[in-house]
Each structure stands twice: as C-alpha cells, then as structure tokens.
Amino acid sequence: MYNKIIIASALDQGFAQRAIQTAKILLTDNGKIIALHVVEPVNNVVQSFVSEEAKSQGHKTIQEMMSDRFGDDQHIESVILSGHPGSIIPAHAKMVGADCIIVGSHKPGLEDFFLGSTSSRIVRHASCSVHVLR
C-alpha cells in the first residue's frame, strides 16, 4: 500500500478511470492521490506564432479537462506542470515524496523504438515504484 500516489495523466489517452481505480486500491486509508498533467514545450519556431491569449486559453482548457476527469473526487489533487513528462514526472514525485507513480502505456510506434516512450522514461528515472497500465 502507498501513502502518496501520482497519476501521470495524459489527457489524450483513455487511462484516467482505470488509473483512479488502481490508485484507490493501492492507496492507504489516509493516503493522497495527485493527478499530474505535464504540458510539453512548444517548438521555438512555432511558439513565436502563438499568442499569449492562445497559450492562456490552452492552459484554461487543460484545467477544465483535469477538472472534468478528477474534480469530482475530493481526495484527488490536480497539478499541471510544464516540461518534458519523462523527466518532470519523476522529479515531481521525488519532490513531493510520492511512493508510487501510475502511468498508462500505449502501443509503441517506430519513434518510440528509437526515443523511448514517456512511460519507459518514467520507469527508468523514478526513485519510487511505478505501476504501468496497459
């Protein structure tokens, strides 16, 4: 059983409900669940064409999506960070003292064969247990 679990939330994947159910099974009675979404940086060339208003609207949309997925459950805290998920998620887990990360895995494509998927990066870099959902 774990005291603090991070659900690594990719809003474009369908793992949220399974991740919540898994976290609740693995969580101690007084434990805490953190739903974490990481916004990846936009390419510098593209970023020069994106207005501050569009960036703000994008962040607002992500907050609404997180609220739709996790907001009904008072035991889940939603956090949005910026950076590369494969390194930000394990670093945040270490910073908050999480003892488990739950992450979904998708079927890898050719680019994953060469670069490694986010879930495999999290497994390699996490200093705590990682539960991968398939």
N, CA, C and O atoms as a MOPAC input file, in Angstrom:
PM7 MOZYME 1SCF
protein

 N      0.85200 1    -1.18300 1     0.00000 1
 C      0.00000 1     0.00000 1     0.00000 1
 C      0.89400 1     1.24100 1     0.00000 1
 O      1.99400 1     1.24100 1     0.55200 1
 N      0.38800 1     2.28800 1    -0.63200 1
 C      1.16900 1     3.50500 1    -0.80300 1
 C      0.47800 1     4.69000 1    -0.13000 1
 O     -0.74900 1     4.75600 1    -0.05600 1
 N      1.30100 1     5.62800 1     0.36000 1
 C      0.77900 1     6.81900 1     1.03600 1
 C      0.50800 1     7.97800 1     0.09600 1
 O     -0.42100 1     8.75600 1     0.31700 1
 N      1.31400 1     8.10000 1    -0.95800 1
 C      1.13800 1     9.21000 1    -1.89500 1
 C      1.36600 1     8.67400 1    -3.30900 1
 O      2.45900 1     8.21900 1    -3.64500 1
 N      0.32600 1     8.73600 1    -4.12000 1
 C      0.36700 1     8.20000 1    -5.47600 1
 C      0.15700 1     9.32300 1    -6.47200 1
 O     -0.74700 1    10.14600 1    -6.32200 1
 N      1.00100 1     9.34800 1    -7.49200 1
 C      0.83300 1    10.28400 1    -8.59800 1
 C      0.24500 1     9.52500 1    -9.77500 1
 O      0.76200 1     8.48500 1   -10.18400 1
 N     -0.84500 1    10.06100 1   -10.31400 1
 C     -1.38900 1     9.55100 1   -11.56900 1
 C     -0.84700 1    10.45600 1   -12.66000 1
 O     -1.19000 1    11.63600 1   -12.72000 1
 N      0.00100 1     9.90700 1   -13.52600 1
 C      0.54500 1    10.67600 1   -14.64300 1
 C     -0.52600 1    10.71100 1   -15.71400 1
 O     -0.75300 1     9.72000 1   -16.40800 1
 N     -1.17700 1    11.83500 1   -15.84500 1
 C     -2.35400 1    11.96000 1   -16.69600 1
 C     -2.00600 1    12.52000 1   -18.06200 1
 O     -1.56000 1    13.66100 1   -18.18600 1
 N     -2.21400 1    11.70300 1   -19.08200 1
 C     -2.13800 1    12.18100 1   -20.46500 1
 C     -3.58900 1    12.35800 1   -20.90000 1
 O     -4.31700 1    11.37600 1   -21.04100 1
 N     -4.00100 1    13.56800 1   -21.10800 1
 C     -5.41500 1    13.85500 1   -21.33700 1
 C     -5.93600 1    13.31100 1   -22.66100 1
 O     -7.14800 1    13.24000 1   -22.86600 1
 N     -5.03500 1    12.92500 1   -23.56000 1
 C     -5.46300 1    12.39800 1   -24.83900 1
 C     -5.52300 1    10.86900 1   -24.85300 1
 O     -5.76600 1    10.27000 1   -25.90100 1
 N     -5.30400 1    10.24100 1   -23.70700 1
 C     -5.34400 1     8.78300 1   -23.61500 1
 C     -6.50900 1     8.38900 1   -22.71700 1
 O     -7.02300 1     9.22000 1   -21.96800 1
 N     -6.92000 1     7.15500 1   -22.78300 1
 C     -8.11400 1     6.72400 1   -22.06000 1
 C     -7.84900 1     5.94200 1   -20.79300 1
 O     -8.54800 1     4.96500 1   -20.52600 1
 N     -6.85600 1     6.33900 1   -19.99600 1
 C     -6.49600 1     5.57800 1   -18.81200 1
 C     -7.01700 1     6.17600 1   -17.50100 1
 O     -6.81600 1     5.58200 1   -16.44200 1
 N     -7.66300 1     7.30600 1   -17.54600 1
 C     -7.99000 1     8.03600 1   -16.31500 1
 C     -8.79900 1     7.20500 1   -15.32500 1
 O     -8.41900 1     7.11100 1   -14.15800 1
 N     -9.88300 1     6.61200 1   -15.74800 1
 C    -10.73600 1     5.86900 1   -14.81500 1
 C    -10.02300 1     4.64400 1   -14.25000 1
 O    -10.12100 1     4.36000 1   -13.05700 1
 N     -9.31100 1     3.92700 1   -15.10000 1
 C     -8.54100 1     2.76400 1   -14.61300 1
 C     -7.44900 1     3.20500 1   -13.65500 1
 O     -7.17800 1     2.53000 1   -12.66200 1
 N     -6.82100 1     4.33800 1   -13.95200 1
 C     -5.75700 1     4.85000 1   -13.08000 1
 C     -6.32300 1     5.23800 1   -11.71500 1
 O     -5.70800 1     4.95100 1   -10.68800 1
 N     -7.47800 1     5.88100 1   -11.69300 1
 C     -8.11400 1     6.26400 1   -10.43100 1
 C     -8.47700 1     5.01000 1    -9.63100 1
 O     -8.20300 1     4.93500 1    -8.43300 1
 N     -9.09000 1     4.03200 1   -10.28900 1
 C     -9.46700 1     2.79400 1    -9.60100 1
 C     -8.23600 1     2.08700 1    -9.03500 1
 O     -8.25500 1     1.60900 1    -7.90100 1
 N     -7.17400 1     2.02400 1    -9.82600 1
 C     -5.94200 1     1.38100 1    -9.38400 1
 C     -5.34300 1     2.12900 1    -8.20500 1
 O     -4.91700 1     1.51600 1    -7.22600 1
 N     -5.31100 1     3.44900 1    -8.29700 1
 C     -4.75400 1     4.25800 1    -7.20300 1
 C     -5.53300 1     4.03500 1    -5.91500 1
 O     -4.93500 1     3.90900 1    -4.84700 1
 N     -6.83800 1     3.98500 1    -5.99700 1
 C     -7.65700 1     3.80300 1    -4.79600 1
 C     -7.44100 1     2.42500 1    -4.17600 1
 O     -7.51700 1     2.27800 1    -2.95600 1
 N     -7.17700 1     1.42700 1    -4.99500 1
 C     -6.88600 1     0.08700 1    -4.47500 1
 C     -5.53300 1     0.07300 1    -3.77000 1
 O     -5.38300 1    -0.55700 1    -2.72300 1
 N     -4.55300 1     0.76100 1    -4.33700 1
 C     -3.19100 1     0.74500 1    -3.81200 1
 C     -2.94800 1     1.74100 1    -2.67600 1
 O     -1.91700 1     1.67000 1    -2.00700 1
 N     -3.87300 1     2.65800 1    -2.45300 1
 C     -3.69200 1     3.75000 1    -1.50000 1
 C     -4.02900 1     3.33000 1    -0.06700 1
 O     -4.99400 1     2.60300 1     0.17100 1
 N     -3.21300 1     3.80200 1     0.88300 1
 C     -3.52800 1     3.59000 1     2.30100 1
 C     -4.75700 1     4.42200 1     2.67100 1
 O     -5.18200 1     5.28800 1     1.90700 1
 N     -5.31700 1     4.15500 1     3.83800 1
 C     -6.54400 1     4.84600 1     4.26500 1
 C     -6.40200 1     6.36400 1     4.30300 1
 O     -7.32900 1     7.07200 1     3.91000 1
 N     -5.29300 1     6.86800 1     4.75600 1
 C     -5.09000 1     8.31900 1     4.85100 1
 C     -4.18100 1     8.84300 1     3.74900 1
 O     -3.58100 1     9.90900 1     3.88800 1
 N     -4.08000 1     8.09900 1     2.66300 1
 C     -3.17400 1     8.47100 1     1.57700 1
 C     -3.70500 1     9.60300 1     0.71800 1
 O     -4.82500 1    10.08200 1     0.89900 1
 N     -2.87400 1    10.01200 1    -0.21300 1
 C     -3.18900 1    11.14600 1    -1.08400 1
 C     -2.91400 1    10.75900 1    -2.53600 1
 O     -1.92900 1    10.08300 1    -2.83600 1
 N     -3.80200 1    11.19900 1    -3.43200 1
 C     -3.63100 1    10.97900 1    -4.87300 1
 C     -3.43000 1    12.33500 1    -5.53700 1
 O     -4.18100 1    13.27800 1    -5.28900 1
 N     -2.40700 1    12.42100 1    -6.38500 1
 C     -2.13600 1    13.63300 1    -7.14900 1
 C     -2.25300 1    13.27900 1    -8.62900 1
 O     -1.50800 1    12.43800 1    -9.13100 1
 N     -3.18700 1    13.92100 1    -9.32500 1
 C     -3.31100 1    13.75800 1   -10.76800 1
 C     -2.43200 1    14.82600 1   -11.41300 1
 O     -2.67600 1    16.02100 1   -11.25100 1
 N     -1.41700 1    14.39100 1   -12.13700 1
 C     -0.41800 1    15.30500 1   -12.69200 1
 C     -0.45200 1    15.27200 1   -14.21500 1
 O     -0.32700 1    14.21400 1   -14.83100 1
 N     -0.62000 1    16.43900 1   -14.80300 1
 C     -0.53500 1    16.56500 1   -16.25800 1
 C      0.63000 1    17.49800 1   -16.59200 1
 O      0.77800 1    18.56400 1   -15.99600 1
 N      1.44600 1    17.08200 1   -17.54800 1
 C      2.59100 1    17.89100 1   -17.94900 1
 C      2.36100 1    18.41300 1   -19.36100 1
 O      2.11600 1    17.64500 1   -20.29100 1
 N      2.44500 1    19.74300 1   -19.50500 1
 C      2.31000 1    20.39400 1   -20.79900 1
 C      3.70300 1    20.46400 1   -21.42500 1
 O      4.61300 1    21.07900 1   -20.86900 1
 N      3.85600 1    19.83500 1   -22.57400 1
 C      5.16100 1    19.82500 1   -23.22900 1
 C      5.42600 1    21.16800 1   -23.90300 1
 O      4.50700 1    21.80200 1   -24.42000 1
 N      6.68800 1    21.59800 1   -23.89500 1
 C      7.02400 1    22.88300 1   -24.51600 1
 C      6.81100 1    22.83100 1   -26.03000 1
 O      6.99600 1    21.80200 1   -26.68000 1
 N      6.41900 1    23.97100 1   -26.54900 1
 C      6.20800 1    24.10000 1   -27.99500 1
 C      7.53300 1    24.48200 1   -28.64700 1
 O      8.31600 1    25.24400 1   -28.08100 1
 N      7.77000 1    23.95900 1   -29.81500 1
 C      8.96000 1    24.28700 1   -30.59900 1
 C      9.11600 1    25.81000 1   -30.69400 1
 O      8.13100 1    26.52500 1   -30.87700 1
 N     10.34900 1    26.30200 1   -30.56900 1
 C     10.60300 1    27.75100 1   -30.56900 1
 C     10.06800 1    28.45500 1   -31.80700 1
 O      9.54700 1    29.56600 1   -31.70700 1
 N     10.18700 1    27.83700 1   -32.95200 1
 C      9.68500 1    28.45400 1   -34.18900 1
 C      8.16900 1    28.58700 1   -34.11200 1
 O      7.61900 1    29.63900 1   -34.43800 1
 N      7.50600 1    27.54600 1   -33.69000 1
 C      6.04600 1    27.57300 1   -33.57800 1
 C      5.61100 1    28.55200 1   -32.48900 1
 O      4.62100 1    29.26600 1   -32.64800 1
 N      6.35400 1    28.58100 1   -31.38500 1
 C      5.98300 1    29.42700 1   -30.25400 1
 C      5.92300 1    30.90400 1   -30.63400 1
 O      5.13500 1    31.66000 1   -30.06500 1
 N      6.73700 1    31.31100 1   -31.57500 1
 C      6.72800 1    32.71800 1   -31.98400 1
 C      5.42400 1    33.10900 1   -32.68200 1
 O      5.11600 1    34.29600 1   -32.79600 1
 N      4.65800 1    32.12200 1   -33.14900 1
 C      3.39400 1    32.38900 1   -33.83100 1
 C      2.18000 1    32.20300 1   -32.91900 1
 O      1.04800 1    32.44100 1   -33.33900 1
 N      2.41000 1    31.78200 1   -31.68000 1
 C      1.31000 1    31.52200 1   -30.75900 1
 C      1.16000 1    32.71600 1   -29.81600 1
 O      2.10500 1    33.09500 1   -29.12500 1
 N     -0.02500 1    33.29600 1   -29.79700 1
 C     -0.26300 1    34.47400 1   -28.95800 1
 C     -0.37700 1    34.08200 1   -27.48200 1
 O     -0.64600 1    32.92700 1   -27.15200 1
 N     -0.17400 1    35.04400 1   -26.62200 1
 C     -0.33700 1    34.82900 1   -25.18700 1
 C     -1.77800 1    34.43500 1   -24.86400 1
 O     -2.02800 1    33.63300 1   -23.96400 1
 N     -2.72000 1    35.01100 1   -25.61100 1
 C     -4.13100 1    34.67700 1   -25.41000 1
 C     -4.38500 1    33.20500 1   -25.72600 1
 O     -5.11600 1    32.53000 1   -25.00100 1
 N     -3.78000 1    32.70600 1   -26.80800 1
 C     -3.94400 1    31.30000 1   -27.17700 1
 C     -3.30400 1    30.38600 1   -26.12400 1
 O     -3.86300 1    29.34200 1   -25.78800 1
 N     -2.14100 1    30.77300 1   -25.60800 1
 C     -1.48000 1    29.98800 1   -24.55400 1
 C     -2.35600 1    29.95600 1   -23.30200 1
 O     -2.51900 1    28.90600 1   -22.68000 1
 N     -2.91500 1    31.09900 1   -22.94000 1
 C     -3.77300 1    31.19000 1   -21.76900 1
 C     -5.03000 1    30.33400 1   -21.95100 1
 O     -5.45800 1    29.64000 1   -21.02900 1
 N     -5.60800 1    30.39100 1   -23.14400 1
 C     -6.80200 1    29.59000 1   -23.43000 1
 C     -6.46900 1    28.10300 1   -23.38300 1
 O     -7.27100 1    27.30400 1   -22.89900 1
 N     -5.30400 1    27.73000 1   -23.87700 1
 C     -4.87600 1    26.33200 1   -23.83200 1
 C     -4.73500 1    25.83900 1   -22.39700 1
 O     -5.16000 1    24.73200 1   -22.07000 1
 N     -4.13600 1    26.66600 1   -21.54300 1
 C     -3.97800 1    26.30400 1   -20.13500 1
 C     -5.34700 1    26.16900 1   -19.46300 1
 O     -5.56800 1    25.26300 1   -18.65900 1
 N     -6.25600 1    27.07700 1   -19.80100 1
 C     -7.60700 1    27.02700 1   -19.23800 1
 C     -8.32300 1    25.74900 1   -19.67700 1
 O     -9.01800 1    25.11900 1   -18.88100 1
 N     -8.15400 1    25.37500 1   -20.92600 1
 C     -8.76900 1    24.14900 1   -21.44500 1
 C     -8.23500 1    22.92100 1   -20.71200 1
 O     -8.99600 1    22.01600 1   -20.37000 1
 N     -6.92400 1    22.89400 1   -20.47400 1
 C     -6.31700 1    21.77700 1   -19.74300 1
 C     -6.87100 1    21.71700 1   -18.31600 1
 O     -7.18200 1    20.63500 1   -17.81800 1
 N     -6.99300 1    22.86700 1   -17.65900 1
 C     -7.56400 1    22.90200 1   -16.30700 1
 C     -8.98700 1    22.34600 1   -16.30000 1
 O     -9.36200 1    21.60300 1   -15.39300 1
 N     -9.78200 1    22.70900 1   -17.31900 1
 C    -11.15900 1    22.22200 1   -17.40900 1
 C    -11.18800 1    20.71200 1   -17.63100 1
 O    -12.01000 1    20.01100 1   -17.04000 1
 N    -10.29500 1    20.21200 1   -18.48100 1
 C    -10.22200 1    18.77000 1   -18.73300 1
 C     -9.81900 1    18.01600 1   -17.46400 1
 O    -10.37400 1    16.95800 1   -17.16600 1
 N     -8.85600 1    18.55900 1   -16.72100 1
 C     -8.44000 1    17.93900 1   -15.46700 1
 C     -9.60400 1    17.94100 1   -14.46700 1
 O     -9.82700 1    16.95700 1   -13.76300 1
 N    -10.33200 1    19.04100 1   -14.41400 1
 C    -11.47800 1    19.14200 1   -13.51400 1
 C    -12.55900 1    18.13100 1   -13.90300 1
 O    -13.16000 1    17.49800 1   -13.03400 1
 N    -12.80600 1    17.98000 1   -15.20300 1
 C    -13.79600 1    17.00600 1   -15.66800 1
 C    -13.39300 1    15.58400 1   -15.28200 1
 O    -14.24200 1    14.78200 1   -14.89100 1
 N    -12.11800 1    15.27400 1   -15.38800 1
 C    -11.64300 1    13.91200 1   -15.10200 1
 C    -11.49300 1    13.63200 1   -13.62100 1
 O    -11.82000 1    12.53700 1   -13.16300 1
 N    -11.00000 1    14.61000 1   -12.85900 1
 C    -10.62300 1    14.34300 1   -11.47600 1
 C    -11.32400 1    15.22600 1   -10.44800 1
 O    -11.22900 1    14.96700 1    -9.24800 1
 N    -12.02300 1    16.25900 1   -10.90000 1
 C    -12.57800 1    17.26800 1    -9.99400 1
 C    -13.67200 1    16.79000 1    -9.08100 1
 O    -13.86600 1    17.35900 1    -8.00700 1
 N    -14.40100 1    15.75300 1    -9.47600 1
 C    -15.49700 1    15.26800 1    -8.64000 1
 C    -15.01100 1    14.55600 1    -7.38600 1
 O    -15.75300 1    14.41700 1    -6.41300 1
 N    -13.77500 1    14.11400 1    -7.41400 1
 C    -13.23200 1    13.35400 1    -6.28800 1
 C    -12.41700 1    14.27400 1    -5.39200 1
 O    -11.35200 1    14.74400 1    -5.79200 1
 N    -12.90100 1    14.53300 1    -4.19200 1
 C    -12.23800 1    15.45900 1    -3.27500 1
 C    -10.91500 1    14.92400 1    -2.75900 1
 O    -10.14300 1    15.67800 1    -2.16500 1
 N    -10.62800 1    13.63400 1    -2.96800 1
 C     -9.37900 1    13.04100 1    -2.49100 1
 C     -8.25700 1    13.14300 1    -3.51800 1
 O     -7.13600 1    12.70000 1    -3.26800 1
 N     -8.56500 1    13.73100 1    -4.68200 1
 C     -7.56300 1    13.84000 1    -5.73400 1
 C     -7.22200 1    15.30600 1    -5.96600 1
 O     -8.10000 1    16.13000 1    -6.21800 1
 N     -5.92900 1    15.61600 1    -5.87700 1
 C     -5.43300 1    16.96600 1    -6.15100 1
 C     -4.92300 1    16.99000 1    -7.59800 1
 O     -4.16500 1    16.10700 1    -8.00000 1
 N     -5.33000 1    17.98700 1    -8.37200 1
 C     -4.85900 1    18.12800 1    -9.75400 1
 C     -3.71800 1    19.12300 1    -9.81900 1
 O     -3.78000 1    20.19800 1    -9.22100 1
 N     -2.66600 1    18.75200 1   -10.55700 1
 C     -1.49000 1    19.60100 1   -10.72800 1
 C     -1.14100 1    19.62900 1   -12.20700 1
 O     -1.15000 1    18.59700 1   -12.87800 1
 N     -0.83100 1    20.82900 1   -12.71400 1
 C     -0.39400 1    20.99300 1   -14.10600 1
 C      0.99600 1    21.61000 1   -14.08300 1
 O      1.20800 1    22.65700 1   -13.47000 1
 N      1.94200 1    20.95800 1   -14.75300 1
 C      3.31500 1    21.44900 1   -14.84200 1
 C      3.71900 1    21.55600 1   -16.31100 1
 O      3.05200 1    21.01300 1   -17.19100 1
 N      4.81400 1    22.25800 1   -16.56000 1
 C      5.34900 1    22.38400 1   -17.92000 1
 C      6.71200 1    21.73000 1   -17.99100 1
 O      7.49500 1    21.79400 1   -17.04400 1
 N      6.98900 1    21.09800 1   -19.12700 1
 C      8.28800 1    20.46800 1   -19.34200 1
 C      8.14200 1    19.17100 1   -20.10800 1
 O      7.13900 1    18.94300 1   -20.78400 1
 N      9.13700 1    18.33400 1   -19.99800 1
 C      9.12700 1    17.03400 1   -20.66300 1
 C      8.64800 1    15.98400 1   -19.66000 1
 O      9.29900 1    15.77900 1   -18.63600 1
 N      7.53000 1    15.31900 1   -19.93000 1
 C      6.92300 1    14.41500 1   -18.95800 1
 C      7.86100 1    13.33700 1   -18.40900 1
 O      7.81000 1    13.01400 1   -17.22300 1
 N      8.71100 1    12.78600 1   -19.26500 1
 C      9.59700 1    11.71700 1   -18.84000 1
 C     10.56200 1    12.10800 1   -17.74300 1
 O     11.02600 1    11.24900 1   -16.99300 1
 N     10.87300 1    13.39500 1   -17.63600 1
 C     11.76500 1    13.84600 1   -16.56600 1
 C     11.02500 1    14.62900 1   -15.48100 1
 O     11.39000 1    14.55100 1   -14.30800 1
 N      9.99700 1    15.37700 1   -15.85400 1
 C      9.25000 1    16.19500 1   -14.88300 1
 C      8.46400 1    15.32500 1   -13.90700 1
 O      8.42600 1    15.62200 1   -12.71300 1
 N      7.84000 1    14.26300 1   -14.39300 1
 C      7.00400 1    13.42700 1   -13.52300 1
 C      7.84300 1    12.75600 1   -12.42800 1
 O      7.48100 1    12.84900 1   -11.25500 1
 N      8.95500 1    12.08000 1   -12.76900 1
 C      9.77300 1    11.50100 1   -11.68000 1
 C     10.34800 1    12.56000 1   -10.73400 1
 O     10.43900 1    12.32700 1    -9.52900 1
 N     10.73500 1    13.71400 1   -11.27000 1
 C     11.28400 1    14.77800 1   -10.42100 1
 C     10.21800 1    15.30300 1    -9.46100 1
 O     10.50100 1    15.53100 1    -8.28500 1
 N      9.00000 1    15.49400 1    -9.95500 1
 C      7.91500 1    15.98200 1    -9.08900 1
 C      7.56600 1    14.92300 1    -8.03800 1
 O      7.31000 1    15.25300 1    -6.88000 1
 N      7.55800 1    13.66300 1    -8.44300 1
 C      7.27300 1    12.58300 1    -7.49000 1
 C      8.28200 1    12.59900 1    -6.34900 1
 O      7.91900 1    12.45200 1    -5.18200 1
 N      9.53200 1    12.77700 1    -6.69400 1
 C     10.57700 1    12.82500 1    -5.66300 1
 C     10.39800 1    14.04800 1    -4.77200 1
 O     10.54000 1    13.96000 1    -3.55300 1
 N     10.08500 1    15.19500 1    -5.38600 1
 C      9.93700 1    16.43600 1    -4.64100 1
 C      8.78900 1    16.35700 1    -3.61900 1
 O      8.91900 1    16.86200 1    -2.50400 1
 N      7.67700 1    15.72800 1    -3.99600 1
 C      6.51600 1    15.66800 1    -3.09400 1
 C      6.52400 1    14.42100 1    -2.21400 1
 O      5.64600 1    14.24800 1    -1.36900 1
 N      7.50800 1    13.55800 1    -2.41300 1
 C      7.61000 1    12.35600 1    -1.59200 1
 C      6.62700 1    11.26400 1    -1.97200 1
 O      6.18700 1    10.49600 1    -1.11700 1
 N      6.28200 1    11.19000 1    -3.24800 1
 C      5.38100 1    10.13000 1    -3.70800 1
 C      6.09300 1     8.78200 1    -3.63500 1
 O      7.29800 1     8.68900 1    -3.87100 1
 N      5.34100 1     7.75400 1    -3.31000 1
 C      5.94400 1     6.42800 1    -3.26100 1
 C      5.44200 1     5.51700 1    -4.37800 1
 O      5.80800 1     4.34300 1    -4.43300 1
 N      4.60400 1     6.05600 1    -5.27200 1
 C      4.16400 1     5.29900 1    -6.45000 1
 C      3.69100 1     6.27900 1    -7.53000 1
 O      3.06900 1     7.30100 1    -7.24200 1
 N      4.00500 1     5.93300 1    -8.77200 1
 C      3.51000 1     6.67000 1    -9.94100 1
 C      2.70600 1     5.68100 1   -10.76500 1
 O      3.17400 1     4.57800 1   -11.04700 1
 N      1.50300 1     6.06800 1   -11.15200 1
 C      0.70100 1     5.24600 1   -12.05300 1
 C      0.70500 1     5.94200 1   -13.40600 1
 O      0.34900 1     7.11500 1   -13.51500 1
 N      1.10700 1     5.21200 1   -14.42400 1
 C      1.21200 1     5.77800 1   -15.76200 1
 C      0.63700 1     4.79000 1   -16.77400 1
 O      0.78200 1     3.57700 1   -16.62500 1
 N     -0.01300 1     5.32100 1   -17.79500 1
 C     -0.52700 1     4.47800 1   -18.86100 1
 C      0.52600 1     4.28400 1   -19.92500 1
 O      1.40800 1     5.12300 1   -20.10700 1
 N      0.42900 1     3.17600 1   -20.62200 1
 C      1.34300 1     2.88900 1   -21.71500 1
 C      0.51700 1     2.64700 1   -22.96800 1
 O     -0.54600 1     2.02800 1   -22.91900 1
 N      1.00800 1     3.13200 1   -24.06000 1
 C      0.33400 1     2.89000 1   -25.33000 1
 C      1.19700 1     1.94400 1   -26.15300 1
 O      2.34800 1     1.67600 1   -25.80800 1
 N      0.63400 1     1.44600 1   -27.23300 1
 C      1.42300 1     0.58500 1   -28.10700 1
 C      2.45900 1     1.45500 1   -28.80300 1
 O      2.10500 1     2.42500 1   -29.47400 1
 N      3.72600 1     1.12000 1   -28.65200 1
 C      4.77600 1     1.97800 1   -29.20900 1
 C      4.80200 1     1.97000 1   -30.72900 1
 O      4.53300 1     0.95900 1   -31.37700 1
 N      5.13300 1     3.12200 1   -31.27000 1
 C      5.34000 1     3.25100 1   -32.69600 1
 C      6.82900 1     3.22900 1   -32.99200 1
 O      7.63700 1     3.01400 1   -32.08900 1
 N      7.19400 1     3.44400 1   -34.22400 1
 C      8.59400 1     3.40000 1   -34.61900 1
 C      9.41800 1     4.45000 1   -33.87900 1
 O     10.55600 1     4.18600 1   -33.49200 1
 N      8.84000 1     5.65800 1   -33.67600 1
 C      9.58100 1     6.70500 1   -32.98400 1
 C      9.88100 1     6.30700 1   -31.53600 1
 O     10.90700 1     6.70300 1   -30.98100 1
 N      8.97600 1     5.51700 1   -30.91900 1
 C      9.21400 1     5.05400 1   -29.55600 1
 C     10.33800 1     4.03600 1   -29.48700 1
 O     11.03300 1     3.92800 1   -28.47700 1
 N     10.50900 1     3.29300 1   -30.56600 1
 C     11.58900 1     2.30700 1   -30.60100 1
 C     12.93500 1     3.00500 1   -30.46700 1
 O     13.83300 1     2.50400 1   -29.79000 1
 N     13.07800 1     4.15600 1   -31.10800 1
 C     14.34400 1     4.87800 1   -31.06900 1
 C     14.46000 1     5.83200 1   -29.88100 1
 O     15.53900 1     5.96800 1   -29.30500 1
 N     13.36600 1     6.49100 1   -29.50700 1
 C     13.41000 1     7.51800 1   -28.47700 1
 C     12.99200 1     7.02200 1   -27.09800 1
 O     13.40400 1     7.58600 1   -26.08400 1
 N     12.19800 1     5.99700 1   -27.05600 1
 C     11.65600 1     5.53000 1   -25.77700 1
 C     10.39000 1     6.28400 1   -25.43900 1
 O     10.31000 1     7.49700 1   -25.63200 1
 N      9.40400 1     5.56900 1   -24.93600 1
 C      8.12900 1     6.20600 1   -24.61500 1
 C      8.22200 1     6.93300 1   -23.28100 1
 O      9.16400 1     6.73300 1   -22.51400 1
 N      7.24300 1     7.77000 1   -23.01700 1
 C      7.19500 1     8.50100 1   -21.75100 1
 C      7.14500 1     7.54200 1   -20.57600 1
 O      7.83400 1     7.74400 1   -19.57600 1
 N      6.34400 1     6.51000 1   -20.68800 1
 C      6.24400 1     5.57600 1   -19.56500 1
 C      7.57200 1     4.87600 1   -19.29900 1
 O      7.92300 1     4.65500 1   -18.14000 1
 N      8.31200 1     4.52600 1   -20.33700 1
 C      9.60500 1     3.86900 1   -20.09900 1
 C     10.60200 1     4.84600 1   -19.49300 1
 O     11.44100 1     4.44400 1   -18.68700 1
 N     10.52900 1     6.11000 1   -19.86200 1
 C     11.40900 1     7.11500 1   -19.24900 1
 C     11.07100 1     7.29500 1   -17.76400 1
 O     11.96400 1     7.42500 1   -16.92600 1
 N      9.79200 1     7.30000 1   -17.45600 1
 C      9.37700 1     7.43100 1   -16.07100 1
 C      9.88500 1     6.23600 1   -15.26300 1
 O     10.40700 1     6.40400 1   -14.16100 1
 N      9.73200 1     5.03900 1   -15.81000 1
 C     10.21700 1     3.83700 1   -15.12100 1
 C     11.71700 1     3.93200 1   -14.87000 1
 O     12.18800 1     3.59400 1   -13.78400 1
 N     12.46800 1     4.38900 1   -15.86600 1
 C     13.93000 1     4.47200 1   -15.72700 1
 C     14.36300 1     5.53000 1   -14.71600 1
 O     15.35100 1     5.32900 1   -14.00800 1
 N     13.65300 1     6.64500 1   -14.63200 1
 C     14.11500 1     7.77500 1   -13.82700 1
 C     13.44700 1     7.91400 1   -12.46000 1
 O     13.92600 1     8.68200 1   -11.62600 1
 N     12.36700 1     7.19900 1   -12.21300 1
 C     11.64900 1     7.33600 1   -10.94300 1
 C     12.43500 1     6.72700 1    -9.79600 1
 O     13.08900 1     5.69400 1    -9.94300 1
 N     12.35500 1     7.38900 1    -8.65200 1
 C     13.00100 1     6.86200 1    -7.45000 1
 C     11.98000 1     6.13300 1    -6.56500 1
 O     12.27300 1     5.77800 1    -5.42300 1
 N     10.78500 1     5.91800 1    -7.11100 1
 C      9.75000 1     5.19000 1    -6.37900 1
 C      9.17000 1     4.11000 1    -7.28500 1
 O      9.59800 1     3.96200 1    -8.43000 1
 N      8.21400 1     3.36700 1    -6.78400 1
 C      7.56300 1     2.33300 1    -7.58700 1
 C      6.77400 1     2.97900 1    -8.71400 1
 O      6.27200 1     4.09500 1    -8.58300 1
 N      6.67300 1     2.25500 1    -9.82300 1
 C      5.88500 1     2.72000 1   -10.96400 1
 C      4.95600 1     1.58400 1   -11.38500 1
 O      5.39500 1     0.45600 1   -11.61100 1
 N      3.67500 1     1.90000 1   -11.48400 1
 C      2.67000 1     0.93400 1   -11.91500 1
 C      2.23800 1     1.34600 1   -13.32400 1
 O      1.65200 1     2.41300 1   -13.50800 1
 N      2.52800 1     0.50200 1   -14.31700 1
 C      2.21600 1     0.81100 1   -15.70500 1
 C      0.93000 1     0.08400 1   -16.10500 1
 O      0.82200 1    -1.13600 1   -15.97400 1
 N     -0.04200 1     0.86000 1   -16.59500 1
 C     -1.31400 1     0.30000 1   -17.07000 1
 C     -1.23000 1     0.05100 1   -18.56700 1
 O     -0.72400 1     0.88000 1   -19.32300 1
 N     -1.72100 1    -1.07300 1   -18.97000 1
 C     -1.79900 1    -1.39400 1   -20.41400 1
 C     -3.23300 1    -1.52200 1   -20.81100 1
 O     -3.53000 1    -1.78700 1   -21.97500 1

